[in-house]
């Protein structure tokens, strides 16, 4: 492994290989993502004798439990390294998809949701977000936005891919195909090419040449000085405000995506078309690498977050009142997709920039709980709203209220100052 890293690093900075591994991890998190599961849920509602509220409740409760346990994955990442834990998560996700293929009752549906969410949506997004920033500082926003492209491609392709698999071989075998993909493709590539941090291989950050060692702290010393522990981080208002803000897109996106086919059906849009439209939410994210330096690296975080929150609120009003055909739905999903794309990269840059690299796994694990709980709270109000009124507007109004609170909090975020106990001259 060490020889592979050093050999490749002589030709190209190995951090860019890590970006590719991040892409792969984000893509392979797909079986646990709502845009993927929702296609199967559409089948479950037709096959099993359970209401939309019952299945939504199982999904929400499973997501809450998975989110609360993510802090342990974050701590394991700090202790054993993201590489090892990515392999563990990938193997467990393969077992989760295999288990899902045997689902026959609501209890099995619940455990299926829990495992898919914990090892897919939770772990395989947490771990690359902890890994990629370890290799970048000056180009961190660019690297993070490029690494996220794997997730964007999955968002665009997987709903239609799952729909095609289910139509061709049935939902049970569709889950089994995913298990094979993870075992045969994902695990070997992570084993061969993933690496935890440049210092492990005597590589400087972004291959920088340090001219005078007396005037520069070593990379490890600098990391020590700048890094908050988890206990220090959770004492800052920025940790909580950023966490609450991150709940909104996960809450609304998950709720909307989970029920997207019914939402579109109310607008007389067929399932095949809906599967294509929901994938387009990722399309605006492909321009984010071009905005990384001029926008995300240069503008104050609070300004970017407040702008994206305002865009989300506008999107929610559009969904309620201004969609009557597929063209309107496409415009809505592209506008909303741009908002969540800019916000996602901004938040992913915020955590290492504000809290340092050393304990990033623990801090990201704790912060990811906000997002996962947001995801858990999304489907249930949509399901209840539909069961009671045959519409989703009450749920969307609730989302607007939460988003408005987050909009106000975004103006109160500033970089926290760490009390330094170390003395380096």
KOLPA-656037 format. One record per residue (C-alpha): x, y, z. Coordinates in steps of 0.5 Angstrom, whole numbers, plus 500, padded with zeros to 3 digits. Each point is the difference from the previous one (the first is absolute). Example, Ala and Ser with C-alpha at 12.3 -4.5 7.8 and 13.67 -1.06 7.14 Angstrom:
525491516
502507498
//
This chain:
500500500
505505502
504499494
494501495
499506504
507503499
500497493
494504498
502506504
506501495
496501494
493503503
499503507
497494504
494504502
497500494
499492500
497501507
495505496
498494495
500495506
495505503
496500494
499493500
498500508
495505498
497496494
500494504
496503506
494500495
497493503
499504506
498507497
492502500
500501492
502492500
496498505
494504498
499495493
500494505
495503504
495502495
500492499
499499507
494504500
497496495
502493502
500500508
493502504
503506503
498508500
505505497
500503508
502493502
506499495
502507501
500499508
505494499
504504496
500506504
502496507
505496496
503506498
500503507
504494503
505500494
501507501
501500508
505494499
504504494
505503506
503493501
502500493
503507500
504498506
502493497
502504494
505504504
502494504
501495494
500505494
495501495
503495495
499494505
493503502
498501493
501492498
496498506
494505498
501497493
500493502
494501505
496504495
501494495
497496506
494505501
498500492
500492500
496500507
495505496
499495495
496495505
496506503
493497501
497504506
500507503
505498505
505497495
498507496
502504506
507496501
501501493
499507500
505501506
506496497
499503493
500507504
506499505
505497495
498503494
497507500
503501507
507497500
502500493
499507500
503502506
506496499
502503493
498507503
505499506
506497495
500505494
501506505
506496503
504501493
498507498
501507503
500506495
496496495
495497505
494503497
502497493
502493503
493499504
496503494
503495495
500494505
492501501
499499492
500493501
494501504
497505495
501494495
496495504
495505502
498501492
501493498
498495506
493502500
499498493
505494501
496497505
493501497
503496494
503495504
493499504
496500493
505494497
502496506
496502506
501504506
503494504
506499495
501507499
502500507
505494499
503504494
502505504
503495505
504498495
502507497
503502507
504493501
503500493
501507499
500504506
504496505
506499496
501507497
500503507
505494503
505502494
499507499
498504507
505503505
498504506
504506500
507503497
504500506
499492500
505500494
504506501
497504495
499507501
493503499
498501493
508499499
502506503
507502500
502503507
506504499
502502507
498495505
501505506
495504497
495495499
496495505
500493498
494498497
498495506
501506505
496505496
495495500
500499507
500508501
494501496
496494502
494500505
498494503
493498500
499502507
503507498
496500494
493499503
501506504
500505495
493503497
503498493
500493501
492500502
498506495
504496494
497494502
493502500
501504493
502493497
494497503
495504495
502497493
501493503
493501503
496503494
504496495
499493503
493501501
499503493
504494497
497495504
493502498
502503493
496495496
494501503
501508500
501499493
494496499
496505503
503505494
498494495
507499499
502492499
505496504
505499494
500508499
500501508
506495500
504505495
498506503
502498507
507499498
501507497
500502507
508499499
501503494
501507502
506497505
504499494
502508499
502500508
507499499
500506495
497504506
505497505
505505500
497506498
493499504
501495506
508502502
499507499
493502503
498500507
497494502
494503503
498504494
500493496
496496505
495506500
499500493
499493499
495500506
496505496
501496494
497494503
494504503
498502493
501493497
495498506
495505497
501498493
499493502
493501503
497505495
504500494
501493497
494498495
504496495
507496499
504507497
498504507
502494504
507500496
501507501
498499508
505495501
506503496
499507504
499496507
506495498
505507499
498502507
501493503
507499496
503507502
498499508
503493500
506502498
501506504
498496506
505494498
505506500
498503506
501494505
508499498
501508500
497501506
501494504
507497498
502494497
502495506
493499503
496501493
497493500
497501507
498507499
497498493
497494503
496504505
498505495
498495495
495498506
496507498
500498493
497493501
495502505
498505495
499495495
496496505
495505502
499501492
496494498
495500506
497507499
499499493
497493501
495503505
498506496
498495494
496495504
496506503
499504495
503497493
504506499
507501503
499508501
500500508
507496500
503505495
497506505
504497506
506499496
500508498
499501507
506496502
504503494
499507502
503499507
506497497
500506495
501505507
505495503
504501494
502507501
503498507
505496498
508502500
506496501
501498507
507501504
503494503
504502507
507497498
503497506
506498496
506504499
504500493
505505499
//
